[in-house]
């Protein structure tokens, strides 16, 4: 980060989508002053992003219910309430607010399911304010004091579908029950109060102070201490108090009298919950949490001695680091009576003491076929209070055969302990998009799947009624460290005699991680479980099914230590800087080929192939990706065209022949034109996703019908901006 700015600088940017929504505004201010002994710099940033409703981009959740066509499937948590009779028949109550409160009929997914798209955002609104302060001062000719202070405040919120009540037993004698039979209300969407609003407010700050200086010759040293703290309040509106929900259907406790302390509630039919009932059963949850990080570092570097090829460079240092985290859930969540997963307060800390040593040895220089040959080595010792100690190493060789040709290679080991959020992040729950392999299993032709689904008590005619499953995510105190080995080998070709300004690179990478810390998505866990013999896989212990309907009612997706992960592939690069006449041209192209990416969830189990696949909550790993930028500039006017390439991929959860089984090559093109008014002022206009390329349909992602972490859901976007200085 540049800390020696002088003067006053301003910049701003405003953007909006081609649909007229999703506005994004940011502004930056920077000021600095310096003299011959030191200086001060202050910077501030403001950013505001507006919401984009999901229904404007994905009107409903799509699935291939009928072969060859997509139709809306939506959620099986209905606004009228879906219940099961003693004989196993599922019924649904009145779906029309103000309609016949005693009406019910056989449940139909096509007729009764709830469209969640209008209650979700494709982009959630965010406001962020950041400030930074930097200062340095020469105490003597060889000693400098420096410090910095960083602060960020973020306020964000996301709308979510109205909450769902599950598995309420309502007796035949209850006055609100029109069936005359004891029923279990499987799912009832609390649509009367509207959507839930999840909100977050975070304060993050960090302060650093240190001294650095020079010794004799080229030796330099630095000592510094830093402390940072992040605190957050997060929660949600319209959360049901389950104890009060039960009270409201207990005739011995509730009353229909106006102003009663416990009003009786009618959950059987849309729009039947009165304001008095909603005020009684709903509350706004507020969780609090945070983390702290304190570090002390000392570093020394310089040249040990000279060899014929050059000086031997040396660096060493020590680090002390302490990290602390905590989370205090809402009191009703702690008691287990909130309509969320029960959570206990959690806190913990880790400390680390580390020392490192690095050497750079020039072996040969200026010789035939050895323009330069340099060996670099590093070793780091780490001692953790919770996880013991470990040594890690790195060695690299850089062989410049000539000005036009270079070979390079690196080998290293790594060791990563679980961070505080992974260990002490608490546990939360959400309705995550998940595919149940037992849906329509009787027609699958897969003997193992059929046997396992039958053994789980899933009815032969079972069809997954919604697109999401209640899933727990968060921290896991049982995590242990992961270790890794990485090696790379590559070449750099600069044909200066043929094409001046051109550089080509190719690097093969190979990474292996043991005990990798990873959260296995629910769809993947279910798929692996039901592919195992006799439900023998450990993942089969991570979910439960309803004995009444066969639906998955709960699933755990907290992080675990996998057996191992392996990844290898090829990075290719091209950089060119030159000109055509008086026009300056630059080109930068980067391509990545992912040859292999496998995850072994448990030792002795079957590996999961990720390379070439996308979806299922696992992320997107197409075989090929690329990004290129071409810029032409003349007399202060420049035009930049950039292209992102996302290669073909196969959906984790789709079968051959189904819609969305494979995604095509996708290209996104962006254009920017900039005008340099003078040395200090620059204006720019641009269009992202110039051709309004739509995201491909992917079965695994039913909220947006695509992978929003990989593809662009918003479409064409326009922006303007400027930068100036005084």
TORKE-14513 format. One line per 8 residues: number of its first residue (from 0); their letters; for each residue x, y, z of C-alpha. Coordinates in pm, whole numbers. Layout:
N
NUM> a> X:Y:Z  ...
This chain:
726
0> xxxxxxxx> 0:0:0  138:338:-98  188:556:211  394:848:73  115:1036:-109  139:1415:-119  -151:1648:-188  -523:1582:-217
8> xxxxxxxx> -679:1319:-439  -1041:1241:-522  -1203:963:-720  -1557:837:-769  -1741:573:-966  -2109:510:-1038  -2257:206:-1210  -2598:61:-1290
16> xxxxxxxx> -2727:-246:-1471  -2898:-245:-1807  -3222:-327:-1622  -3198:0:-1428  -3127:-162:-1091  -2827:-266:-886  -2668:78:-865  -2318:86:-721
24> xxxxxxxx> -2149:404:-600  -1805:449:-449  -1592:751:-361  -1234:777:-239  -1051:1062:-71  -678:1068:-3  -462:1340:152  -95:1342:239
32> xxxxxxxx> 181:1575:347  554:1514:376  878:1682:469  1239:1568:481  1184:1373:808  853:1199:744  492:1231:650  126:1162:716
40> xxxxxxxx> -138:1017:486  -513:982:542  -750:791:315  -1125:731:324  -1361:521:111  -1739:509:93  -1927:241:-98  -2298:176:-141
48> xxxxxxxx> -2448:-110:-339  -2823:-132:-402  -3028:-449:-404  -3129:-653:-707  -3430:-875:-648  -3384:-1237:-751  -3719:-1250:-931  -3592:-998:-1188
56> xxxxxxxx> -3321:-1243:-1297  -3460:-1583:-1200  -3841:-1561:-1167  -3866:-1904:-1004  -3669:-2217:-924  -3654:-2438:-1232  -3623:-2815:-1267  -3678:-3074:-1538
64> xxxxxxxx> -3998:-3225:-1402  -4107:-3332:-1751  -3823:-3465:-1971  -3705:-3201:-2214  -3859:-2895:-2050  -3806:-2680:-1741  -4083:-2577:-1506  -4112:-2398:-1173
72> xxxxxxxx> -4076:-2631:-876  -4055:-2391:-582  -4063:-2477:-211  -4277:-2738:-39  -4315:-2509:261  -4653:-2362:169  -4832:-2051:290  -5146:-2250:372
80> xxxxxxxx> -4962:-2527:552  -4884:-2883:442  -4992:-3157:682  -5000:-3535:698  -5302:-3739:809  -5276:-4057:1019  -5305:-4266:699  -5001:-4092:548
88> xxxxxxxx> -5193:-3874:302  -5058:-3522:265  -5302:-3233:253  -5273:-2858:212  -5488:-2592:371  -5643:-2279:221  -5387:-2087:13  -5596:-1770:-38
96> xxxxxxxx> -5574:-1507:238  -5926:-1421:344  -6063:-1741:190  -6240:-2035:353  -6038:-2106:667  -6171:-2462:687  -6076:-2557:332  -5819:-2829:268
104> xxxxxxxx> -5739:-3059:-23  -5479:-3319:-126  -5136:-3161:-147  -5006:-3087:-498  -4654:-2955:-550  -4750:-2785:-875  -5047:-2612:-716  -4932:-2532:-364
112> xxxxxxxx> -4555:-2484:-359  -4417:-2144:-263  -4216:-1928:-505  -3928:-1789:-302  -3768:-1576:-578  -3947:-1249:-487  -3818:-1291:-132  -3450:-1327:-227
120> xxxxxxxx> -3186:-1092:-361  -2948:-1154:-648  -2743:-869:-500  -2785:-764:-139  -2755:-400:-31  -2429:-305:139  -2290:16:283  -1924:36:378
128> xxxxxxxx> -1707:314:518  -1331:265:548  -1062:497:677  -686:462:699  -411:663:865  -40:620:792  255:804:942  633:771:944
136> xxxxxxxx> 910:980:1100  1289:961:1091  1408:951:1452  1770:945:1334  1947:904:1004  1916:525:1042  1599:470:1247  1243:536:1134
144> xxxxxxxx> 922:510:1337  605:415:1153  244:349:1234  -92:290:1075  -453:270:1182  -728:109:971  -1102:119:1038  -1400:-21:846
152> xxxxxxxx> -1770:-11:924  -2001:-231:719  -2379:-243:726  -2559:-498:513  -2885:-687:499  -3045:-962:297  -3409:-1044:256  -3502:-1407:300
160> xxxxxxxx> -3814:-1611:256  -4067:-1602:541  -3980:-1853:811  -4119:-2205:825  -4278:-2389:1117  -4218:-2764:1111  -4378:-3073:1260  -4649:-2918:1477
168> xxxxxxxx> -4887:-3179:1620  -5243:-3048:1616  -5510:-3261:1779  -5844:-3339:1619  -6009:-3158:1910  -5831:-2830:1835  -6093:-2577:1722  -5875:-2468:1428
176> xxxxxxxx> -5843:-2823:1289  -6112:-2882:1022  -6005:-3239:938  -6153:-3413:1242  -5827:-3612:1275  -5500:-3572:1457  -5254:-3418:1211  -4889:-3318:1192
184> xxxxxxxx> -4834:-2982:1026  -4517:-3070:835  -4438:-2723:703  -4617:-2391:727  -4470:-2074:576  -4518:-1768:802  -4607:-1539:514  -4829:-1299:711
192> xxxxxxxx> -4544:-1079:848  -4356:-1082:518  -3995:-1180:452  -3727:-1211:713  -3456:-948:711  -3109:-1075:795  -2881:-792:901  -2515:-743:986
200> xxxxxxxx> -2322:-455:1136  -1947:-497:1172  -1672:-276:1310  -1316:-367:1219  -1003:-183:1324  -631:-251:1337  -341:-50:1469  28:-109:1394
208> xxxxxxxx> 339:59:1533  700:-22:1463  1058:82:1415  1284:5:1123  1631:100:1029  1957:33:853  2279:-116:983  2614:-114:812
216> xxxxxxxx> 2635:-203:444  2295:-323:313  2158:-474:635  1810:-366:748  1588:-449:1045  1229:-398:1153  1029:-462:1471  655:-406:1489
224> xxxxxxxx> 347:-481:1691  -12:-487:1572  -351:-537:1731  -682:-571:1550  -1040:-631:1656  -1355:-716:1466  -1696:-705:1634  -2030:-780:1476
232> xxxxxxxx> -2400:-784:1550  -2606:-1002:1321  -2954:-1139:1335  -3291:-1164:1170  -3640:-1028:1200  -3954:-1244:1217  -3803:-1542:1401  -4059:-1760:1577
240> xxxxxxxx> -4039:-1842:1947  -4127:-2213:1936  -4235:-2225:2299  -4489:-1953:2228  -4595:-2126:1906  -4678:-2439:2107  -4859:-2229:2367  -5070:-2070:2094
248> xxxxxxxx> -5215:-2408:1986  -5267:-2539:2339  -5632:-2468:2433  -5541:-2500:2801  -5301:-2205:2774  -5427:-1976:2498  -5741:-1767:2472  -5944:-1618:2188
256> xxxxxxxx> -6031:-1321:2407  -5914:-988:2264  -5605:-873:2448  -5527:-1217:2590  -5171:-1265:2713  -5148:-1583:2505  -5369:-1553:2196  -5482:-1871:2024
264> xxxxxxxx> -5344:-1913:1673  -5481:-2074:1359  -5188:-2203:1151  -5412:-2397:910  -5467:-2160:621  -5301:-1858:463  -5364:-1521:623  -5520:-1670:938
272> xxxxxxxx> -5255:-1540:1180  -5372:-1220:1347  -5143:-928:1433  -5183:-1021:1801  -5056:-1374:1733  -4764:-1247:1525  -4664:-1000:1797  -4673:-1284:2049
280> xxxxxxxx> -4477:-1552:1860  -4222:-1346:1661  -3906:-1169:1773  -3588:-1023:1625  -3281:-1232:1701  -2950:-1061:1775  -2624:-1252:1789  -2294:-1096:1885
288> xxxxxxxx> -1944:-1209:1806  -1599:-1108:1706  -1233:-1186:1693  -902:-1029:1789  -554:-1066:1648  -232:-952:1815  109:-991:1651  467:-901:1730
296> xxxxxxxx> 732:-937:1459  1105:-884:1426  1292:-913:1095  1653:-882:980  1787:-900:625  2102:-829:430  2395:-983:242  2619:-1237:415
304> xxxxxxxx> 2907:-1236:167  2983:-1218:-203  3029:-1505:-445  3160:-1467:-798  2800:-1462:-922  2684:-1203:-667  2595:-1150:-302  2435:-1420:-86
312> xxxxxxxx> 2116:-1267:56  1992:-1361:401  1670:-1294:594  1551:-1412:933  1278:-1322:1176  1046:-1423:1456  669:-1388:1491  435:-1410:1789
320> xxxxxxxx> 66:-1425:1708  -242:-1463:1928  -591:-1492:1785  -913:-1494:1983  -1273:-1546:1876  -1613:-1558:2039  -1982:-1577:1956  -2280:-1509:2184
328> xxxxxxxx> -2607:-1620:2024  -2941:-1464:2106  -3065:-1584:2449  -3368:-1757:2295  -3137:-1939:2054  -2926:-2056:2348  -3240:-2186:2521  -3332:-2382:2207
336> xxxxxxxx> -3675:-2224:2169  -3600:-2006:1867  -3703:-2137:1526  -3335:-2184:1440  -3069:-2433:1539  -2989:-2430:1911  -2650:-2273:1980  -2434:-2228:2286
344> xxxxxxxx> -2198:-1937:2346  -1854:-2028:2223  -1509:-1876:2254  -1150:-1978:2215  -803:-1865:2126  -486:-1986:1959  -128:-1869:1991  164:-1926:1759
352> xxxxxxxx> 537:-1869:1786  732:-1882:1462  1085:-1832:1337  1206:-1832:979  1527:-1819:778  1570:-1749:406  1873:-1764:176  1924:-1662:-186
360> xxxxxxxx> 2245:-1799:-338  2363:-1690:-686  2547:-1997:-814  2650:-1883:-1162  2621:-1564:-1366  2745:-1437:-1699  2848:-1780:-1828  2750:-1954:-2154
368> xxxxxxxx> 2404:-2111:-2099  2413:-1970:-1746  2325:-1603:-1769  2207:-1650:-1411  2150:-1952:-1186  2002:-1877:-844  1903:-2113:-563  1658:-1989:-299
376> xxxxxxxx> 1577:-2172:22  1357:-2108:324  1269:-2287:646  1003:-2195:903  944:-2341:1250  598:-2298:1402  484:-2382:1754  110:-2371:1829
384> xxxxxxxx> -46:-2398:2173  -329:-2623:2051  -161:-2820:1773  205:-2875:1859  493:-2777:1634  591:-2819:1272  877:-2749:1030  813:-2630:676
392> xxxxxxxx> 1054:-2587:389  1074:-2426:48  1339:-2445:-225  1338:-2289:-570  1579:-2280:-862  1581:-2006:-1127  1798:-2079:-1432  1827:-1801:-1689
400> xxxxxxxx> 1986:-1975:-1986  1987:-1652:-2189  1803:-1322:-2206  1532:-1503:-2401  1491:-1831:-2215  1449:-1916:-1848  1361:-2231:-1651  1226:-2225:-1296
408> xxxxxxxx> 1101:-2468:-1035  982:-2468:-674  914:-2727:-406  762:-2647:-69  569:-2782:226  288:-2612:416  105:-2641:747  -220:-2459:827
416> xxxxxxxx> -403:-2469:1155  -780:-2407:1164  -847:-2038:1202  -1062:-1902:1483  -1388:-1880:1278  -1338:-2241:1161  -1289:-2354:1520  -1506:-2117:1720
424> xxxxxxxx> -1742:-1969:1463  -2048:-2120:1627  -2318:-2311:1445  -2599:-2161:1241  -2856:-2300:1005  -3011:-2211:675  -3222:-2358:399  -2951:-2446:147
432> xxxxxxxx> -3010:-2567:-207  -2967:-2944:-193  -3044:-3234:-425  -3189:-3551:-271  -3077:-3862:-466  -3381:-4054:-339  -3616:-3833:-538  -3780:-4067:-796
440> xxxxxxxx> -3532:-4337:-696  -3765:-4624:-792  -3725:-4536:-1161  -3348:-4481:-1148  -3245:-4837:-1238  -2965:-4811:-978  -2987:-5119:-754  -2769:-4972:-477
448> xxxxxxxx> -2964:-4646:-469  -3299:-4827:-465  -3192:-5056:-180  -3052:-4770:28  -3352:-4543:-19  -3585:-4828:76  -3370:-4901:382  -3405:-4535:483
456> xxxxxxxx> -3783:-4567:479  -3831:-4345:174  -4162:-4421:-3  -4131:-4567:-354  -4320:-4272:-504  -4116:-4010:-317  -4040:-3687:-503  -3833:-3410:-347
464> xxxxxxxx> -4094:-3145:-282  -3867:-2845:-249  -3525:-2728:-351  -3371:-2660:-11  -3293:-2857:304  -3241:-2723:656  -2862:-2735:696  -2622:-2643:976
472> xxxxxxxx> -2299:-2464:896  -2035:-2293:1107  -1737:-2389:1320  -1606:-2725:1437  -1390:-2748:1751  -1270:-3095:1648  -1075:-2974:1345  -704:-3046:1323
480> xxxxxxxx> -434:-2885:1106  -389:-2955:737  -50:-3012:574  50:-2973:212  322:-3016:-47  350:-2800:-358  581:-2816:-654  593:-2614:-973
488> xxxxxxxx> 811:-2621:-1283  798:-2374:-1566  963:-2165:-1831  974:-1804:-1946  1040:-1729:-2314  1114:-1373:-2425  1199:-1376:-2797  1348:-1027:-2795
496> xxxxxxxx> 1514:-1071:-3132  1192:-1185:-3300  914:-998:-3118  1041:-727:-2882  815:-679:-2581  671:-1031:-2591  696:-1272:-2297  550:-1624:-2280
504> xxxxxxxx> 520:-1830:-1962  418:-2187:-1884  409:-2334:-1532  293:-2677:-1420  163:-2689:-1062  96:-2984:-834  -62:-2945:-489  -140:-3218:-234
512> xxxxxxxx> -318:-3142:93  -355:-3391:378  -639:-3348:629  -770:-3057:421  -1022:-2839:604  -1335:-2834:391  -1712:-2813:430  -1864:-3092:219
520> xxxxxxxx> -2196:-2966:74  -2520:-3145:153  -2584:-3264:-203  -2243:-3428:-212  -2289:-3593:127  -2626:-3739:27  -2492:-3861:-307  -2193:-4036:-147
528> xxxxxxxx> -2402:-4188:130  -2659:-4342:-104  -2388:-4473:-336  -2226:-4670:-50  -2312:-5031:26  -2576:-5064:297  -2552:-4695:387  -2208:-4761:531
536> xxxxxxxx> -2042:-4428:457  -1984:-4194:756  -2176:-3921:574  -2492:-4125:636  -2476:-4007:999  -2496:-3640:899  -2865:-3614:812  -3210:-3725:926
544> xxxxxxxx> -3531:-3806:739  -3892:-3762:839  -4050:-4098:928  -4379:-3959:797  -4281:-3837:450  -3925:-3958:385  -3801:-3600:334  -3458:-3495:459
552> xxxxxxxx> -3540:-3269:752  -3190:-3189:876  -2836:-3202:738  -2496:-3103:878  -2240:-2933:653  -1990:-2806:911  -1622:-2817:809  -1431:-3141:853
560> xxxxxxxx> -1082:-3271:786  -1094:-3463:459  -858:-3750:387  -669:-3555:121  -700:-3322:-176  -491:-3331:-493  -478:-3071:-768  -253:-3022:-1067
568> xxxxxxxx> -265:-2826:-1389  -97:-2579:-1619  -81:-2198:-1608  -7:-2023:-1938  66:-1656:-1983  135:-1406:-2260  240:-1045:-2205  312:-800:-2485
576> xxxxxxxx> 399:-432:-2471  473:-249:-2793  312:-27:-3048  168:16:-3392  284:349:-3525  208:609:-3259  -42:385:-3078  82:204:-2768
584> xxxxxxxx> -45:-153:-2746  -45:-387:-2446  -181:-739:-2424  -201:-962:-2116  -350:-1313:-2147  -367:-1580:-1875  -501:-1934:-1921  -534:-2216:-1668
592> xxxxxxxx> -587:-2582:-1749  -707:-2787:-1450  -585:-3139:-1518  -685:-3298:-1187  -870:-3200:-871  -987:-3481:-644  -1105:-3482:-284  -1095:-3794:-67
600> xxxxxxxx> -1344:-3722:214  -1225:-4013:429  -917:-4239:422  -997:-4557:232  -1303:-4408:66  -1370:-4325:-296  -1235:-3993:-424  -1463:-3721:-560
608> xxxxxxxx> -1356:-3577:-894  -1399:-3200:-903  -1207:-3118:-1222  -1446:-3043:-1505  -1746:-3026:-1269  -1961:-2750:-1129  -2250:-2727:-882  -2368:-2930:-587
616> xxxxxxxx> -2236:-2663:-353  -1880:-2768:-435  -1792:-2465:-648  -1702:-2448:-1015  -1395:-2619:-1160  -1408:-2615:-1540  -1108:-2766:-1714  -1023:-2435:-1880
624> xxxxxxxx> -1039:-2075:-1764  -890:-1765:-1916  -870:-1390:-1895  -727:-1145:-2145  -685:-767:-2156  -602:-564:-2468  -532:-191:-2436  -461:67:-2704
632> xxxxxxxx> -347:417:-2600  -259:737:-2781  -226:1094:-2659  -399:1028:-2327  -696:839:-2471  -710:464:-2410  -949:184:-2492  -940:-146:-2305
640> xxxxxxxx> -1118:-465:-2408  -1114:-754:-2164  -1253:-1104:-2205  -1319:-1370:-1943  -1347:-1731:-2058  -1515:-1998:-1844  -1477:-2339:-1999  -1725:-2623:-2029
648> xxxxxxxx> -1827:-2809:-1713  -2058:-3090:-1600  -2316:-3048:-1325  -2237:-3262:-1018  -2602:-3351:-967  -2737:-3388:-1321  -2757:-3707:-1527  -2656:-3740:-1893
656> xxxxxxxx> -2930:-3616:-2121  -3091:-3389:-1864  -3115:-3015:-1917  -2822:-2848:-1747  -2609:-3163:-1745  -2324:-2969:-1905  -2254:-2600:-1940  -2109:-2447:-2258
664> xxxxxxxx> -1806:-2227:-2298  -1904:-1886:-2165  -1733:-1561:-2264  -1785:-1225:-2094  -1658:-914:-2271  -1596:-574:-2112  -1505:-238:-2264  -1357:72:-2102
672> xxxxxxxx> -1259:406:-2258  -1049:651:-2056  -949:1012:-2115  -646:1173:-1953  -740:1541:-1928  -401:1622:-1778  -145:1452:-1557  -379:1465:-1259
680> xxxxxxxx> -728:1415:-1402  -874:1108:-1569  -1229:1021:-1678  -1352:675:-1772  -1668:513:-1903  -1728:144:-1944  -1960:-144:-2012  -1927:-481:-1841
688> xxxxxxxx> -2078:-788:-2009  -2109:-594:-2334  -2318:-859:-2513  -2544:-922:-2210  -2441:-1289:-2189  -2690:-1479:-1975  -2577:-1730:-1716  -2625:-2095:-1817
696> xxxxxxxx> -2882:-2309:-1639  -2736:-2543:-1378  -2954:-2799:-1202  -2766:-2777:-871  -2851:-2412:-812  -3225:-2372:-779  -3240:-2027:-619  -3075:-1848:-914
704> xxxxxxxx> -3079:-2147:-1153  -2705:-2097:-1199  -2378:-2073:-1006  -2359:-1706:-912  -2002:-1750:-785  -1892:-1850:-1136  -2132:-1680:-1377  -2274:-1329:-1413
712> xxxxxxxx> -2639:-1312:-1312  -2686:-936:-1344  -2627:-892:-1718  -2498:-582:-1895  -2375:-301:-1668  -2264:57:-1734  -2037:280:-1528  -1863:618:-1527
720> xxxxxx> -1580:739:-1308  -1314:1000:-1258  -991:1058:-1069  -824:1390:-995  -559:1537:-769  -471:1879:-631
